[in-house]
Amino acid sequence: MKKAIFILLFLTSSSVTILAQAPPPPPASANQGGNGPVGGGGAPIDGGLVTALVLVAGFGAWKLLKASQKREFRPRSAGS
């Protein structure tokens, strides 16, 4: 129990120390104003978009598989 308390105190104290640090200085090539995009722009979105689409498609396929496994298979009778 003492070990768990020690670990908890260590983690909380280290996170407080990290939050107390000053922010880094801005880069030399920061946008100085004008009509350019804020922050320099040019952040690629295609990699994250593809990753999100693959994860959503996989989740949908998994849900469809689980739903199809839940249903009971009842074959139709030949007379009806």
C-alpha positions as CSV (number, residue, x, y, z in Angstrom):
1,M,0.0,0.0,0.0
2,K,2.9,2.4,0.8
3,K,4.4,1.7,-2.6
4,A,1.2,2.6,-4.4
5,I,0.9,5.8,-2.4
6,F,4.6,6.7,-3.2
7,I,4.0,6.0,-6.9
8,L,0.9,8.2,-6.9
9,L,2.6,11.0,-5.1
10,F,5.6,10.8,-7.5
11,L,3.4,10.9,-10.6
12,T,1.3,13.9,-9.4
13,S,4.4,15.8,-8.3
14,S,6.2,15.2,-11.6
15,S,3.2,16.3,-13.6
16,V,2.9,19.5,-11.5
17,T,6.6,20.2,-12.1
18,I,6.2,19.8,-15.9
19,L,3.2,22.1,-16.0
20,A,5.1,24.8,-14.0
21,Q,7.8,25.2,-16.8
22,A,7.8,28.3,-19.0
23,P,6.7,27.9,-22.6
24,P,9.4,27.7,-25.3
25,P,10.2,30.8,-27.4
26,P,8.4,31.1,-30.7
27,P,10.3,30.0,-33.8
28,A,12.2,32.5,-35.9
29,S,10.0,31.8,-38.9
30,A,6.7,32.6,-37.1
31,N,4.1,34.5,-39.1
32,Q,4.8,38.2,-38.6
33,G,1.4,39.3,-39.9
34,G,0.0,40.0,-43.3
35,N,-2.2,37.8,-45.4
36,G,-0.5,34.5,-44.8
37,P,-2.1,31.6,-42.8
38,V,-1.9,31.8,-39.0
39,G,0.9,29.7,-37.6
40,G,2.5,29.1,-41.0
41,G,-0.1,26.5,-42.3
42,G,1.0,23.5,-44.3
43,A,-0.1,20.9,-41.8
44,P,-0.9,17.6,-43.7
45,I,-4.3,16.3,-43.1
46,D,-4.3,13.3,-45.5
47,G,-2.5,10.8,-43.2
48,G,-4.9,11.5,-40.3
49,L,-7.9,11.4,-42.6
50,V,-6.9,8.0,-44.0
51,T,-6.3,6.6,-40.5
52,A,-9.6,7.8,-39.3
53,L,-11.5,6.3,-42.3
54,V,-9.8,3.0,-41.8
55,L,-10.6,2.9,-38.1
56,V,-14.3,3.8,-38.8
57,A,-14.6,1.2,-41.5
58,G,-13.0,-1.5,-39.2
59,F,-15.4,-0.6,-36.4
60,G,-18.4,-0.7,-38.7
61,A,-17.3,-4.1,-40.0
62,W,-16.8,-5.4,-36.4
63,K,-20.3,-4.2,-35.4
64,L,-21.8,-5.8,-38.5
65,L,-20.1,-9.1,-37.7
66,K,-21.3,-9.1,-34.1
67,A,-24.8,-8.2,-35.2
68,S,-24.9,-11.0,-37.8
69,Q,-23.6,-13.5,-35.2
70,K,-26.3,-12.6,-32.8
71,R,-29.2,-13.5,-35.1
72,E,-30.4,-17.0,-35.2
73,F,-30.4,-18.8,-38.6
74,R,-33.9,-20.1,-39.4
75,P,-34.2,-21.8,-42.7
76,R,-37.5,-21.5,-44.5
77,S,-39.7,-24.5,-44.8
78,A,-40.2,-26.0,-48.3
79,G,-44.0,-25.7,-48.1
80,S,-44.3,-22.0,-47.5
